[in-house]
Amino acid sequence: MSHITWINVNEKRVTDDQIKQLEQYLNIKFPNDFLECVQEYDGGYPTPDTF
């Protein structure tokens, strides 16, 4: 497996409150693994972009 690097990651992290507000607005609950990824790499994208 090749190494994945994240590009254009925002330095300002999304807050738990922002996530809760969005979940309430959309009437959904995001999976924990998705939330961990968003909080770590918000705004970024992986390279290579294929898995």
N, CA, C and O atoms as a Tripos MOL2 file, in Angstrom:
@<TRIPOS>MOLECULE
protein
  204   203    51     0     0
PROTEIN
NO_CHARGES

@<TRIPOS>ATOM
      1 N           0.8500   -1.1740    0.0000 N.3       1 MET1
      2 CA          0.0000    0.0000    0.0000 C.3       1 MET1
      3 C           0.8930    1.2330    0.0000 C.2       1 MET1
      4 O           1.8900    1.2860    0.7190 O.2       1 MET1
      5 N           0.5310    2.2190   -0.8060 N.am      2 SER2
      6 CA          1.3260    3.4340   -0.8800 C.3       2 SER2
      7 C           0.9740    4.3810    0.2640 C.2       2 SER2
      8 O          -0.0720    4.2620    0.9020 O.2       2 SER2
      9 N           1.8700    5.3100    0.4970 N.am      3 HIS3
     10 CA          1.6800    6.3040    1.5490 C.3       3 HIS3
     11 C           0.7010    7.3770    1.0790 C.2       3 HIS3
     12 O           0.7990    7.8490   -0.0530 O.2       3 HIS3
     13 N          -0.2300    7.7610    1.9270 N.am      4 ILE4
     14 CA         -1.2060    8.8030    1.6010 C.3       4 ILE4
     15 C          -0.7980   10.0920    2.2990 C.2       4 ILE4
     16 O          -0.5310   10.1010    3.5010 O.2       4 ILE4
     17 N          -0.7540   11.1750    1.5410 N.am      5 THR5
     18 CA         -0.4620   12.5010    2.0680 C.3       5 THR5
     19 C          -1.6980   13.3640    1.8950 C.2       5 THR5
     20 O          -2.3670   13.2930    0.8650 O.2       5 THR5
     21 N          -2.0050   14.1740    2.8900 N.am      6 TRP6
     22 CA         -3.1670   15.0700    2.8170 C.3       6 TRP6
     23 C          -2.6930   16.4630    2.4390 C.2       6 TRP6
     24 O          -1.7450   16.9830    3.0280 O.2       6 TRP6
     25 N          -3.3590   17.0750    1.4480 N.am      7 ILE7
     26 CA         -2.9920   18.3780    0.9040 C.3       7 ILE7
     27 C          -4.0940   19.3870    1.2250 C.2       7 ILE7
     28 O          -5.2710   19.0320    1.2860 O.2       7 ILE7
     29 N          -3.7030   20.6430    1.4290 N.am      8 ASN8
     30 CA         -4.6350   21.7580    1.6800 C.3       8 ASN8
     31 C          -5.5000   21.5520    2.9170 C.2       8 ASN8
     32 O          -6.6910   21.8630    2.9100 O.2       8 ASN8
     33 N          -4.9060   21.0360    3.9610 N.am      9 VAL9
     34 CA         -5.6280   20.8320    5.2180 C.3       9 VAL9
     35 C          -5.7580   22.1800    5.9210 C.2       9 VAL9
     36 O          -4.7760   22.9090    6.0630 O.2       9 VAL9
     37 N          -6.9670   22.5070    6.3590 N.am     10 ASN10
     38 CA         -7.1920   23.7640    7.0800 C.3      10 ASN10
     39 C          -6.5040   23.7160    8.4320 C.2      10 ASN10
     40 O          -6.5780   22.7110    9.1390 O.2      10 ASN10
     41 N          -5.8330   24.8070    8.7910 N.am     11 GLU11
     42 CA         -5.1950   24.8790   10.1040 C.3      11 GLU11
     43 C          -6.2290   25.0870   11.2050 C.2      11 GLU11
     44 O          -6.0530   24.6150   12.3280 O.2      11 GLU11
     45 N          -7.3070   25.7960   10.8770 N.am     12 LYS12
     46 CA         -8.3770   26.0160   11.8490 C.3      12 LYS12
     47 C          -9.3050   24.8080   11.8080 C.2      12 LYS12
     48 O          -9.9600   24.5500   10.7990 O.2      12 LYS12
     49 N          -9.3530   24.0810   12.8990 N.am     13 ARG13
     50 CA        -10.1330   22.8420   12.9600 C.3      13 ARG13
     51 C         -11.6150   23.1250   13.1690 C.2      13 ARG13
     52 O         -11.9910   24.0960   13.8240 O.2      13 ARG13
     53 N         -12.4380   22.2660   12.6070 N.am     14 VAL14
     54 CA        -13.8750   22.3360   12.8410 C.3      14 VAL14
     55 C         -14.1230   21.9440   14.3010 C.2      14 VAL14
     56 O         -13.4590   21.0540   14.8330 O.2      14 VAL14
     57 N         -15.0750   22.6100   14.9340 N.am     15 THR15
     58 CA        -15.3420   22.3520   16.3530 C.3      15 THR15
     59 C         -16.4490   21.3110   16.5200 C.2      15 THR15
     60 O         -17.2330   21.0590   15.6050 O.2      15 THR15
     61 N         -16.4890   20.7230   17.6990 N.am     16 ASP16
     62 CA        -17.5560   19.7690   18.0190 C.3      16 ASP16
     63 C         -18.9190   20.4470   17.9170 C.2      16 ASP16
     64 O         -19.8860   19.8370   17.4620 O.2      16 ASP16
     65 N         -18.9950   21.7080   18.3400 N.am     17 ASP17
     66 CA        -20.2590   22.4450   18.2770 C.3      17 ASP17
     67 C         -20.7110   22.6380   16.8270 C.2      17 ASP17
     68 O         -21.8980   22.5050   16.5280 O.2      17 ASP17
     69 N         -19.7810   22.9470   15.9300 N.am     18 GLN18
     70 CA        -20.1330   23.1060   14.5170 C.3      18 GLN18
     71 C         -20.6630   21.7970   13.9440 C.2      18 GLN18
     72 O         -21.6220   21.7930   13.1720 O.2      18 GLN18
     73 N         -20.0440   20.7040   14.3180 N.am     19 ILE19
     74 CA        -20.4920   19.3930   13.8390 C.3      19 ILE19
     75 C         -21.8910   19.0920   14.3570 C.2      19 ILE19
     76 O         -22.7570   18.6560   13.5980 O.2      19 ILE19
     77 N         -22.1150   19.3240   15.6510 N.am     20 LYS20
     78 CA        -23.4390   19.0700   16.2380 C.3      20 LYS20
     79 C         -24.5130   19.9290   15.5740 C.2      20 LYS20
     80 O         -25.6200   19.4530   15.3190 O.2      20 LYS20
     81 N         -24.1930   21.1880   15.2940 N.am     21 GLN21
     82 CA        -25.1540   22.0690   14.6250 C.3      21 GLN21
     83 C         -25.5020   21.5390   13.2410 C.2      21 GLN21
     84 O         -26.6710   21.5410   12.8540 O.2      21 GLN21
     85 N         -24.5020   21.0860   12.4930 N.am     22 LEU22
     86 CA        -24.7550   20.5550   11.1570 C.3      22 LEU22
     87 C         -25.5660   19.2660   11.2260 C.2      22 LEU22
     88 O         -26.4830   19.0630   10.4310 O.2      22 LEU22
     89 N         -25.2300   18.3940   12.1760 N.am     23 GLU23
     90 CA        -25.9980   17.1590   12.3390 C.3      23 GLU23
     91 C         -27.4650   17.4700   12.6510 C.2      23 GLU23
     92 O         -28.3680   16.8310   12.1130 O.2      23 GLU23
     93 N         -27.6930   18.4480   13.5160 N.am     24 GLN24
     94 CA        -29.0720   18.8250   13.8480 C.3      24 GLN24
     95 C         -29.7750   19.4160   12.6320 C.2      24 GLN24
     96 O         -30.9350   19.0970   12.3740 O.2      24 GLN24
     97 N         -29.0900   20.2650   11.8890 N.am     25 TYR25
     98 CA        -29.6770   20.9030   10.7130 C.3      25 TYR25
     99 C         -30.0630   19.8580    9.6600 C.2      25 TYR25
    100 O         -31.1350   19.9380    9.0590 O.2      25 TYR25
    101 N         -29.1770   18.8790    9.4450 N.am     26 LEU26
    102 CA        -29.4230   17.8380    8.4440 C.3      26 LEU26
    103 C         -30.2290   16.6660    8.9970 C.2      26 LEU26
    104 O         -30.6510   15.7870    8.2440 O.2      26 LEU26
    105 N         -30.4450   16.6550   10.3230 N.am     27 ASN27
    106 CA        -31.1550   15.5790   11.0050 C.3      27 ASN27
    107 C         -30.4890   14.2240   10.7460 C.2      27 ASN27
    108 O         -31.1340   13.2370   10.3940 O.2      27 ASN27
    109 N         -29.1580   14.2270   10.9400 N.am     28 ILE28
    110 CA        -28.3670   13.0110   10.7530 C.3      28 ILE28
    111 C         -27.3480   12.8880   11.8790 C.2      28 ILE28
    112 O         -27.1640   13.8180   12.6650 O.2      28 ILE28
    113 N         -26.6930   11.7410   11.9520 N.am     29 LYS29
    114 CA        -25.5810   11.5120   12.8700 C.3      29 LYS29
    115 C         -24.4370   10.9400   12.0480 C.2      29 LYS29
    116 O         -24.5460    9.8480   11.4930 O.2      29 LYS29
    117 N         -23.3210   11.6970   11.9730 N.am     30 PHE30
    118 CA        -22.1650   11.2300   11.2170 C.3      30 PHE30
    119 C         -21.4810   10.0720   11.9470 C.2      30 PHE30
    120 O         -21.4490   10.0550   13.1770 O.2      30 PHE30
    121 N         -20.9320    9.1020   11.2030 N.am     31 PRO31
    122 CA        -20.1730    8.0150   11.8290 C.3      31 PRO31
    123 C         -18.8920    8.5620   12.4780 C.2      31 PRO31
    124 O         -18.3160    9.5400   12.0010 O.2      31 PRO31
    125 N         -18.4650    7.9330   13.5490 N.am     32 ASN32
    126 CA        -17.2800    8.3880   14.2780 C.3      32 ASN32
    127 C         -16.0250    8.4210   13.4210 C.2      32 ASN32
    128 O         -15.2290    9.3510   13.5430 O.2      32 ASN32
    129 N         -15.8240    7.4240   12.5500 N.am     33 ASP33
    130 CA        -14.6120    7.4260   11.7330 C.3      33 ASP33
    131 C         -14.6090    8.5940   10.7450 C.2      33 ASP33
    132 O         -13.5480    9.1420   10.4440 O.2      33 ASP33
    133 N         -15.7790    8.9800   10.2410 N.am     34 PHE34
    134 CA        -15.8880   10.1490    9.3740 C.3      34 PHE34
    135 C         -15.5460   11.4180   10.1560 C.2      34 PHE34
    136 O         -14.8130   12.2760    9.6640 O.2      34 PHE34
    137 N         -16.0800   11.5330   11.3750 N.am     35 LEU35
    138 CA        -15.8180   12.7100   12.2000 C.3      35 LEU35
    139 C         -14.3350   12.8460   12.5220 C.2      35 LEU35
    140 O         -13.7930   13.9510   12.4980 O.2      35 LEU35
    141 N         -13.6820   11.7390   12.8220 N.am     36 GLU36
    142 CA        -12.2470   11.7720   13.1060 C.3      36 GLU36
    143 C         -11.4680   12.2790   11.9000 C.2      36 GLU36
    144 O         -10.5400   13.0740   12.0480 O.2      36 GLU36
    145 N         -11.8380   11.8290   10.7230 N.am     37 CYS37
    146 CA        -11.1730   12.2520    9.4920 C.3      37 CYS37
    147 C         -11.4120   13.7420    9.2370 C.2      37 CYS37
    148 O         -10.4790   14.4710    8.8990 O.2      37 CYS37
    149 N         -12.6470   14.1920    9.3960 N.am     38 VAL38
    150 CA        -12.9810   15.6040    9.1730 C.3      38 VAL38
    151 C         -12.2310   16.4920   10.1640 C.2      38 VAL38
    152 O         -11.6970   17.5340    9.7840 O.2      38 VAL38
    153 N         -12.1900   16.0890   11.4140 N.am     39 GLN39
    154 CA        -11.5210   16.9050   12.4180 C.3      39 GLN39
    155 C         -10.0110   16.9410   12.1940 C.2      39 GLN39
    156 O          -9.3660   17.9380   12.5190 O.2      39 GLN39
    157 N          -9.4510   15.8950   11.6580 N.am     40 GLU40
    158 CA         -8.0050   15.8500   11.4220 C.3      40 GLU40
    159 C          -7.6130   16.5110   10.1050 C.2      40 GLU40
    160 O          -6.6020   17.2110   10.0490 O.2      40 GLU40
    161 N          -8.3880   16.3040    9.0510 N.am     41 TYR41
    162 CA         -7.9880   16.7310    7.7030 C.3      41 TYR41
    163 C          -8.9970   17.6600    7.0360 C.2      41 TYR41
    164 O          -9.0560   17.7100    5.8070 O.2      41 TYR41
    165 N          -9.7920   18.3990    7.8120 N.am     42 ASP42
    166 CA        -10.8550   19.2560    7.2820 C.3      42 ASP42
    167 C         -10.3580   20.1310    6.1350 C.2      42 ASP42
    168 O          -9.3870   20.8730    6.2780 O.2      42 ASP42
    169 N         -11.0330   20.0310    5.0120 N.am     43 GLY43
    170 CA        -10.6990   20.8480    3.8540 C.3      43 GLY43
    171 C          -9.6150   20.2620    2.9820 C.2      43 GLY43
    172 O          -9.3510   20.7690    1.8920 O.2      43 GLY43
    173 N          -8.9850   19.2050    3.4460 N.am     44 GLY44
    174 CA         -7.9050   18.6010    2.6800 C.3      44 GLY44
    175 C          -8.3790   17.4660    1.8040 C.2      44 GLY44
    176 O          -9.5260   17.0250    1.8770 O.2      44 GLY44
    177 N          -7.4740   17.0100    0.9840 N.am     45 TYR45
    178 CA         -7.7700   15.8500    0.1450 C.3      45 TYR45
    179 C          -6.5140   14.9940    0.0390 C.2      45 TYR45
    180 O          -5.3960   15.5060    0.0970 O.2      45 TYR45
    181 N          -6.7070   13.6850   -0.1180 N.am     46 PRO46
    182 CA         -5.5620   12.7750   -0.1370 C.3      46 PRO46
    183 C          -4.8810   12.7330   -1.4980 C.2      46 PRO46
    184 O          -5.5140   12.9060   -2.5390 O.2      46 PRO46
    185 N          -3.5800   12.4990   -1.4590 N.am     47 THR47
    186 CA         -2.8280   12.2080   -2.6680 C.3      47 THR47
    187 C          -1.9500   11.0030   -2.3680 C.2      47 THR47
    188 O          -1.2610   11.0320   -1.3480 O.2      47 THR47
    189 N          -1.9200    9.9790   -3.1500 N.am     48 PRO48
    190 CA         -2.6930    9.8630   -4.3770 C.3      48 PRO48
    191 C          -4.1830    9.7830   -4.0610 C.2      48 PRO48
    192 O          -4.5780    9.3590   -2.9760 O.2      48 PRO48
    193 N          -5.0010   10.1960   -5.0200 N.am     49 ASP49
    194 CA         -6.4430   10.2460   -4.7790 C.3      49 ASP49
    195 C          -7.1590    8.9840   -5.2390 C.2      49 ASP49
    196 O          -8.3620    8.9990   -5.5000 O.2      49 ASP49
    197 N          -6.4180    7.9100   -5.3320 N.am     50 THR50
    198 CA         -7.0000    6.6080   -5.6530 C.3      50 THR50
    199 C          -6.6170    5.6250   -4.5630 C.2      50 THR50
    200 O          -5.5470    5.7360   -3.9650 O.2      50 THR50
    201 N          -7.4810    4.6780   -4.3110 N.am     51 PHE51
    202 CA         -7.2370    3.6820   -3.2660 C.3      51 PHE51
    203 C          -7.1920    2.3090   -3.8690 C.2      51 PHE51
    204 O          -6.9950    1.3270   -3.1530 O.2      51 PHE51
@<TRIPOS>BOND
     1     1     2 1
     2     2     3 1
     3     3     4 2
     4     3     5 am
     5     5     6 1
     6     6     7 1
     7     7     8 2
     8     7     9 am
     9     9    10 1
    10    10    11 1
    11    11    12 2
    12    11    13 am
    13    13    14 1
    14    14    15 1
    15    15    16 2
    16    15    17 am
    17    17    18 1
    18    18    19 1
    19    19    20 2
    20    19    21 am
    21    21    22 1
    22    22    23 1
    23    23    24 2
    24    23    25 am
    25    25    26 1
    26    26    27 1
    27    27    28 2
    28    27    29 am
    29    29    30 1
    30    30    31 1
    31    31    32 2
    32    31    33 am
    33    33    34 1
    34    34    35 1
    35    35    36 2
    36    35    37 am
    37    37    38 1
    38    38    39 1
    39    39    40 2
    40    39    41 am
    41    41    42 1
    42    42    43 1
    43    43    44 2
    44    43    45 am
    45    45    46 1
    46    46    47 1
    47    47    48 2
    48    47    49 am
    49    49    50 1
    50    50    51 1
    51    51    52 2
    52    51    53 am
    53    53    54 1
    54    54    55 1
    55    55    56 2
    56    55    57 am
    57    57    58 1
    58    58    59 1
    59    59    60 2
    60    59    61 am
    61    61    62 1
    62    62    63 1
    63    63    64 2
    64    63    65 am
    65    65    66 1
    66    66    67 1
    67    67    68 2
    68    67    69 am
    69    69    70 1
    70    70    71 1
    71    71    72 2
    72    71    73 am
    73    73    74 1
    74    74    75 1
    75    75    76 2
    76    75    77 am
    77    77    78 1
    78    78    79 1
    79    79    80 2
    80    79    81 am
    81    81    82 1
    82    82    83 1
    83    83    84 2
    84    83    85 am
    85    85    86 1
    86    86    87 1
    87    87    88 2
    88    87    89 am
    89    89    90 1
    90    90    91 1
    91    91    92 2
    92    91    93 am
    93    93    94 1
    94    94    95 1
    95    95    96 2
    96    95    97 am
    97    97    98 1
    98    98    99 1
    99    99   100 2
   100    99   101 am
   101   101   102 1
   102   102   103 1
   103   103   104 2
   104   103   105 am
   105   105   106 1
   106   106   107 1
   107   107   108 2
   108   107   109 am
   109   109   110 1
   110   110   111 1
   111   111   112 2
   112   111   113 am
   113   113   114 1
   114   114   115 1
   115   115   116 2
   116   115   117 am
   117   117   118 1
   118   118   119 1
   119   119   120 2
   120   119   121 am
   121   121   122 1
   122   122   123 1
   123   123   124 2
   124   123   125 am
   125   125   126 1
   126   126   127 1
   127   127   128 2
   128   127   129 am
   129   129   130 1
   130   130   131 1
   131   131   132 2
   132   131   133 am
   133   133   134 1
   134   134   135 1
   135   135   136 2
   136   135   137 am
   137   137   138 1
   138   138   139 1
   139   139   140 2
   140   139   141 am
   141   141   142 1
   142   142   143 1
   143   143   144 2
   144   143   145 am
   145   145   146 1
   146   146   147 1
   147   147   148 2
   148   147   149 am
   149   149   150 1
   150   150   151 1
   151   151   152 2
   152   151   153 am
   153   153   154 1
   154   154   155 1
   155   155   156 2
   156   155   157 am
   157   157   158 1
   158   158   159 1
   159   159   160 2
   160   159   161 am
   161   161   162 1
   162   162   163 1
   163   163   164 2
   164   163   165 am
   165   165   166 1
   166   166   167 1
   167   167   168 2
   168   167   169 am
   169   169   170 1
   170   170   171 1
   171   171   172 2
   172   171   173 am
   173   173   174 1
   174   174   175 1
   175   175   176 2
   176   175   177 am
   177   177   178 1
   178   178   179 1
   179   179   180 2
   180   179   181 am
   181   181   182 1
   182   182   183 1
   183   183   184 2
   184   183   185 am
   185   185   186 1
   186   186   187 1
   187   187   188 2
   188   187   189 am
   189   189   190 1
   190   190   191 1
   191   191   192 2
   192   191   193 am
   193   193   194 1
   194   194   195 1
   195   195   196 2
   196   195   197 am
   197   197   198 1
   198   198   199 1
   199   199   200 2
   200   199   201 am
   201   201   202 1
   202   202   203 1
   203   203   204 2
@<TRIPOS>SUBSTRUCTURE
     1 MET1         2 RESIDUE 1 A MET
     2 SER2         6 RESIDUE 1 A SER
     3 HIS3        10 RESIDUE 1 A HIS
     4 ILE4        14 RESIDUE 1 A ILE
     5 THR5        18 RESIDUE 1 A THR
     6 TRP6        22 RESIDUE 1 A TRP
     7 ILE7        26 RESIDUE 1 A ILE
     8 ASN8        30 RESIDUE 1 A ASN
     9 VAL9        34 RESIDUE 1 A VAL
    10 ASN10       38 RESIDUE 1 A ASN
    11 GLU11       42 RESIDUE 1 A GLU
    12 LYS12       46 RESIDUE 1 A LYS
    13 ARG13       50 RESIDUE 1 A ARG
    14 VAL14       54 RESIDUE 1 A VAL
    15 THR15       58 RESIDUE 1 A THR
    16 ASP16       62 RESIDUE 1 A ASP
    17 ASP17       66 RESIDUE 1 A ASP
    18 GLN18       70 RESIDUE 1 A GLN
    19 ILE19       74 RESIDUE 1 A ILE
    20 LYS20       78 RESIDUE 1 A LYS
    21 GLN21       82 RESIDUE 1 A GLN
    22 LEU22       86 RESIDUE 1 A LEU
    23 GLU23       90 RESIDUE 1 A GLU
    24 GLN24       94 RESIDUE 1 A GLN
    25 TYR25       98 RESIDUE 1 A TYR
    26 LEU26      102 RESIDUE 1 A LEU
    27 ASN27      106 RESIDUE 1 A ASN
    28 ILE28      110 RESIDUE 1 A ILE
    29 LYS29      114 RESIDUE 1 A LYS
    30 PHE30      118 RESIDUE 1 A PHE
    31 PRO31      122 RESIDUE 1 A PRO
    32 ASN32      126 RESIDUE 1 A ASN
    33 ASP33      130 RESIDUE 1 A ASP
    34 PHE34      134 RESIDUE 1 A PHE
    35 LEU35      138 RESIDUE 1 A LEU
    36 GLU36      142 RESIDUE 1 A GLU
    37 CYS37      146 RESIDUE 1 A CYS
    38 VAL38      150 RESIDUE 1 A VAL
    39 GLN39      154 RESIDUE 1 A GLN
    40 GLU40      158 RESIDUE 1 A GLU
    41 TYR41      162 RESIDUE 1 A TYR
    42 ASP42      166 RESIDUE 1 A ASP
    43 GLY43      170 RESIDUE 1 A GLY
    44 GLY44      174 RESIDUE 1 A GLY
    45 TYR45      178 RESIDUE 1 A TYR
    46 PRO46      182 RESIDUE 1 A PRO
    47 THR47      186 RESIDUE 1 A THR
    48 PRO48      190 RESIDUE 1 A PRO
    49 ASP49      194 RESIDUE 1 A ASP
    50 THR50      198 RESIDUE 1 A THR
    51 PHE51      202 RESIDUE 1 A PHE
